[in-house]
Amino acid sequence: MDNEELVDAVTRIVMEHLAAEPAFPSVVAFGDVPDSILGTDLNRREGVSPSDAEGAQYIVLTRAAFLAFHGGPIPAGLFGSGAPIGTEAVPVEEACHADLSGKKVVCERDVRELNLSNGCVVTVSPNAIVTALARDCVMSRGARIQR
């Protein structure tokens, strides 16, 4: 095979691949993702479960959808009028409660041992010192500190 035939063969293969791809990218949106964020030049479909992302070029999800897929409580508004069959929405305030009011200093290790999830409330005494790492750990899990 000479160079011209090789270039023709490679060009033909590249053109076949380009023709096979859709004109607009395919996007699966989980949660209430506004159109203003995604734009209009795309093939958008709504996702409910992780398996809906099959075949999509891009996946966009809200923070609430991310937390729902990763063990946090499922917010009632994520699925419109109600949660999918077999799941229950957990009110954020009632998700869990942890009491560290007996500690004078709350460190990251104390927080990690609690296995917090989204919506948890960690109670500390009004005079307790909460380290920066402990505060970051609480916030990264979607929980909050209450004095």
Phi and psi restraints in degrees (value plus and minus 20) as a CYANA .aco file:
   2 ASP   PHI    -107.7   -67.7
   2 ASP   PSI     156.3   196.3
   3 ASN   PHI     -80.8   -40.8
   3 ASN   PSI     -60.0   -20.0
   4 GLU   PHI     -83.8   -43.8
   4 GLU   PSI     -62.7   -22.7
   5 GLU   PHI     -85.5   -45.5
   5 GLU   PSI     -58.6   -18.6
   6 LEU   PHI     -84.5   -44.5
   6 LEU   PSI     -65.2   -25.2
   7 VAL   PHI     -82.7   -42.7
   7 VAL   PSI     -61.7   -21.7
   8 ASP   PHI     -82.5   -42.5
   8 ASP   PSI     -62.2   -22.2
   9 ALA   PHI     -86.0   -46.0
   9 ALA   PSI     -64.6   -24.6
  10 VAL   PHI     -85.7   -45.7
  10 VAL   PSI     -62.4   -22.4
  11 THR   PHI     -81.0   -41.0
  11 THR   PSI     -62.3   -22.3
  12 ARG   PHI     -82.2   -42.2
  12 ARG   PSI     -64.0   -24.0
  13 ILE   PHI     -83.8   -43.8
  13 ILE   PSI     -64.3   -24.3
  14 VAL   PHI     -82.3   -42.3
  14 VAL   PSI     -63.6   -23.6
  15 MET   PHI     -84.8   -44.8
  15 MET   PSI     -56.5   -16.5
  16 GLU   PHI     -83.7   -43.7
  16 GLU   PSI     -62.0   -22.0
  17 HIS   PHI     -86.4   -46.4
  17 HIS   PSI     -60.1   -20.1
  18 LEU   PHI     -86.6   -46.6
  18 LEU   PSI     -57.0   -17.0
  19 ALA   PHI     -90.8   -50.8
  19 ALA   PSI     -48.7    -8.7
  20 ALA   PHI     -95.5   -55.5
  20 ALA   PSI     -46.1    -6.1
  21 GLU   PHI     -96.4   -56.4
  21 GLU   PSI     124.5   164.5
  22 PRO   PHI     -86.9   -46.9
  22 PRO   PSI     135.5   175.5
  23 ALA   PHI     -85.6   -45.6
  23 ALA   PSI     -54.0   -14.0
  24 PHE   PHI    -136.6   -96.6
  24 PHE   PSI     125.6   165.6
  25 PRO   PHI     -85.9   -45.9
  25 PRO   PSI     127.7   167.7
  26 SER   PHI    -113.2   -73.2
  26 SER   PSI     111.3   151.3
  27 VAL   PHI    -148.9  -108.9
  27 VAL   PSI     114.0   154.0
  28 VAL   PHI    -128.9   -88.9
  28 VAL   PSI     104.0   144.0
  29 ALA   PHI    -127.8   -87.8
  29 ALA   PSI     106.9   146.9
  30 PHE   PHI    -128.1   -88.1
  30 PHE   PSI     104.9   144.9
  31 GLY   PHI      71.6   111.6
  31 GLY   PSI    -189.1  -149.1
  32 ASP   PHI    -110.9   -70.9
  32 ASP   PSI      61.9   101.9
  33 VAL   PHI    -114.9   -74.9
  33 VAL   PSI      97.0   137.0
  34 PRO   PHI     -85.7   -45.7
  34 PRO   PSI     127.4   167.4
  35 ASP   PHI     -82.8   -42.8
  35 ASP   PSI     -48.8    -8.8
  36 SER   PHI     -85.0   -45.0
  36 SER   PSI     -44.3    -4.3
  37 ILE   PHI     -99.6   -59.6
  37 ILE   PSI     -60.7   -20.7
  38 LEU   PHI    -106.4   -66.4
  38 LEU   PSI     -49.0    -9.0
  39 GLY   PHI      68.9   108.9
  39 GLY   PSI    -192.7  -152.7
  40 THR   PHI    -133.2   -93.2
  40 THR   PSI     -38.2     1.8
  41 ASP   PHI    -109.0   -69.0
  41 ASP   PSI      45.8    85.8
  42 LEU   PHI    -178.6  -138.6
  42 LEU   PSI     142.3   182.3
  43 ASN   PHI    -118.1   -78.1
  43 ASN   PSI      80.5   120.5
  44 ARG   PHI    -121.3   -81.3
  44 ARG   PSI     119.3   159.3
  45 ARG   PHI    -159.2  -119.2
  45 ARG   PSI     132.5   172.5
  46 GLU   PHI    -108.1   -68.1
  46 GLU   PSI     118.7   158.7
  47 GLY   PHI    -131.1   -91.1
  47 GLY   PSI     127.7   167.7
  48 VAL   PHI    -139.5   -99.5
  48 VAL   PSI     -57.9   -17.9
  49 SER   PHI    -145.9  -105.9
  49 SER   PSI     140.6   180.6
  50 PRO   PHI     -76.4   -36.4
  50 PRO   PSI     -48.2    -8.2
  51 SER   PHI     -87.7   -47.7
  51 SER   PSI     -37.2     2.8
  52 ASP   PHI     -89.1   -49.1
  52 ASP   PSI     -33.7     6.3
  53 ALA   PHI    -101.1   -61.1
  53 ALA   PSI     -25.4    14.6
  54 GLU   PHI     -74.9   -34.9
  54 GLU   PSI     109.5   149.5
  55 GLY   PHI      61.2   101.2
  55 GLY   PSI     -22.7    17.3
  56 ALA   PHI    -101.9   -61.9
  56 ALA   PSI     124.0   164.0
  57 GLN   PHI    -100.1   -60.1
  57 GLN   PSI     -52.8   -12.8
  58 TYR   PHI    -154.3  -114.3
  58 TYR   PSI     128.0   168.0
  59 ILE   PHI    -146.5  -106.5
  59 ILE   PSI     107.7   147.7
  60 VAL   PHI    -143.0  -103.0
  60 VAL   PSI     108.3   148.3
  61 LEU   PHI    -159.1  -119.1
  61 LEU   PSI     129.2   169.2
  62 THR   PHI     -98.9   -58.9
  62 THR   PSI     147.9   187.9
  63 ARG   PHI     -81.2   -41.2
  63 ARG   PSI     -60.4   -20.4
  64 ALA   PHI     -82.5   -42.5
  64 ALA   PSI     -61.0   -21.0
  65 ALA   PHI     -86.9   -46.9
  65 ALA   PSI     -60.4   -20.4
  66 PHE   PHI     -79.9   -39.9
  66 PHE   PSI     -67.1   -27.1
  67 LEU   PHI     -85.0   -45.0
  67 LEU   PSI     -55.3   -15.3
  68 ALA   PHI     -86.2   -46.2
  68 ALA   PSI     -57.6   -17.6
  69 PHE   PHI     -97.1   -57.1
  69 PHE   PSI     -39.0     1.0
  70 HIS   PHI    -133.0   -93.0
  70 HIS   PSI      16.0    56.0
  71 GLY   PHI      73.0   113.0
  71 GLY   PSI     -25.0    15.0
  72 GLY   PHI     -98.3   -58.3
  72 GLY   PSI     151.0   191.0
  73 PRO   PHI     -86.9   -46.9
  73 PRO   PSI     131.8   171.8
  74 ILE   PHI    -108.0   -68.0
  74 ILE   PSI      94.6   134.6
  75 PRO   PHI     -83.0   -43.0
  75 PRO   PSI     120.7   160.7
  76 ALA   PHI     -79.7   -39.7
  76 ALA   PSI     -55.8   -15.8
  77 GLY   PHI    -100.8   -60.8
  77 GLY   PSI     -26.2    13.8
  78 LEU   PHI     -85.6   -45.6
  78 LEU   PSI     -56.4   -16.4
  79 PHE   PHI    -128.6   -88.6
  79 PHE   PSI       9.1    49.1
  80 GLY   PHI      59.8    99.8
  80 GLY   PSI    -141.0  -101.0
  81 SER   PHI     -94.4   -54.4
  81 SER   PSI     -42.1    -2.1
  82 GLY   PHI    -186.1  -146.1
  82 GLY   PSI     148.1   188.1
  83 ALA   PHI     -96.0   -56.0
  83 ALA   PSI     137.3   177.3
  84 PRO   PHI     -83.0   -43.0
  84 PRO   PSI     140.8   180.8
  85 ILE   PHI     -79.8   -39.8
  85 ILE   PSI     115.7   155.7
  86 GLY   PHI      72.8   112.8
  86 GLY   PSI     -21.9    18.1
  87 THR   PHI    -148.2  -108.2
  87 THR   PSI     135.0   175.0
  88 GLU   PHI    -146.3  -106.3
  88 GLU   PSI     120.0   160.0
  89 ALA   PHI     -95.4   -55.4
  89 ALA   PSI     115.4   155.4
  90 VAL   PHI    -126.5   -86.5
  90 VAL   PSI     101.9   141.9
  91 PRO   PHI     -79.5   -39.5
  91 PRO   PSI     117.9   157.9
  92 VAL   PHI     -78.7   -38.7
  92 VAL   PSI     -62.4   -22.4
  93 GLU   PHI     -88.9   -48.9
  93 GLU   PSI     -43.6    -3.6
  94 GLU   PHI    -122.9   -82.9
  94 GLU   PSI     -10.6    29.4
  95 ALA   PHI     -82.4   -42.4
  95 ALA   PSI     -70.8   -30.8
  96 CYS   PHI    -188.9  -148.9
  96 CYS   PSI     145.3   185.3
  97 HIS   PHI    -163.4  -123.4
  97 HIS   PSI     113.1   153.1
  98 ALA   PHI    -145.1  -105.1
  98 ALA   PSI     119.5   159.5
  99 ASP   PHI    -133.7   -93.7
  99 ASP   PSI      92.7   132.7
 100 LEU   PHI    -138.5   -98.5
 100 LEU   PSI       7.5    47.5
 101 SER   PHI     -88.7   -48.7
 101 SER   PSI     -35.0     5.0
 102 GLY   PHI    -103.7   -63.7
 102 GLY   PSI     -25.2    14.8
 103 LYS   PHI    -116.7   -76.7
 103 LYS   PSI     120.1   160.1
 104 LYS   PHI    -105.1   -65.1
 104 LYS   PSI     -53.0   -13.0
 105 VAL   PHI    -148.4  -108.4
 105 VAL   PSI     104.7   144.7
 106 VAL   PHI    -124.8   -84.8
 106 VAL   PSI      98.1   138.1
 107 CYS   PHI    -131.7   -91.7
 107 CYS   PSI     155.9   195.9
 108 GLU   PHI     -80.2   -40.2
 108 GLU   PSI     -58.7   -18.7
 109 ARG   PHI     -79.9   -39.9
 109 ARG   PSI     -61.1   -21.1
 110 ASP   PHI     -80.2   -40.2
 110 ASP   PSI     -61.7   -21.7
 111 VAL   PHI     -90.6   -50.6
 111 VAL   PSI     -63.1   -23.1
 112 ARG   PHI     -82.0   -42.0
 112 ARG   PSI     -54.3   -14.3
 113 GLU   PHI     -87.2   -47.2
 113 GLU   PSI     -38.9     1.1
 114 LEU   PHI     -98.3   -58.3
 114 LEU   PSI     -38.2     1.8
 115 ASN   PHI      32.2    72.2
 115 ASN   PSI      37.2    77.2
 116 LEU   PHI     -90.0   -50.0
 116 LEU   PSI     133.8   173.8
 117 SER   PHI    -151.3  -111.3
 117 SER   PSI     158.7   198.7
 118 ASN   PHI     -78.3   -38.3
 118 ASN   PSI     110.7   150.7
 119 GLY   PHI      72.5   112.5
 119 GLY   PSI     -24.8    15.2
 120 CYS   PHI     -87.6   -47.6
 120 CYS   PSI     130.8   170.8
 121 VAL   PHI    -138.5   -98.5
 121 VAL   PSI     105.8   145.8
 122 VAL   PHI    -127.4   -87.4
 122 VAL   PSI      98.0   138.0
 123 THR   PHI    -113.9   -73.9
 123 THR   PSI     107.1   147.1
 124 VAL   PHI    -145.6  -105.6
 124 VAL   PSI     138.1   178.1
 125 SER   PHI     -89.8   -49.8
 125 SER   PSI     135.0   175.0
 126 PRO   PHI     -80.3   -40.3
 126 PRO   PSI     -48.4    -8.4
 127 ASN   PHI    -117.8   -77.8
 127 ASN   PSI     -18.1    21.9
 128 ALA   PHI     -89.6   -49.6
 128 ALA   PSI     127.5   167.5
 129 ILE   PHI    -115.5   -75.5
 129 ILE   PSI     103.8   143.8
 130 VAL   PHI    -127.9   -87.9
 130 VAL   PSI      97.5   137.5
 131 THR   PHI     -86.5   -46.5
 131 THR   PSI     138.8   178.8
 132 ALA   PHI     -82.0   -42.0
 132 ALA   PSI     -60.2   -20.2
 133 LEU   PHI     -84.5   -44.5
 133 LEU   PSI     -58.6   -18.6
 134 ALA   PHI     -84.8   -44.8
 134 ALA   PSI     -63.8   -23.8
 135 ARG   PHI     -82.5   -42.5
 135 ARG   PSI     -63.8   -23.8
 136 ASP   PHI     -83.1   -43.1
 136 ASP   PSI     -59.3   -19.3
 137 CYS   PHI     -84.3   -44.3
 137 CYS   PSI     -62.5   -22.5
 138 VAL   PHI     -82.7   -42.7
 138 VAL   PSI     -67.5   -27.5
 139 MET   PHI     -87.5   -47.5
 139 MET   PSI     -56.2   -16.2
 140 SER   PHI     -87.2   -47.2
 140 SER   PSI     -41.4    -1.4
 141 ARG   PHI    -115.3   -75.3
 141 ARG   PSI     -14.2    25.8
 142 GLY   PHI      59.9    99.9
 142 GLY   PSI      -6.5    33.5
 143 ALA   PHI    -117.4   -77.4
 143 ALA   PSI     159.1   199.1
 144 ARG   PHI    -163.5  -123.5
 144 ARG   PSI     138.2   178.2
 145 ILE   PHI    -121.9   -81.9
 145 ILE   PSI     115.2   155.2
 146 GLN   PHI    -143.3  -103.3
 146 GLN   PSI     108.6   148.6
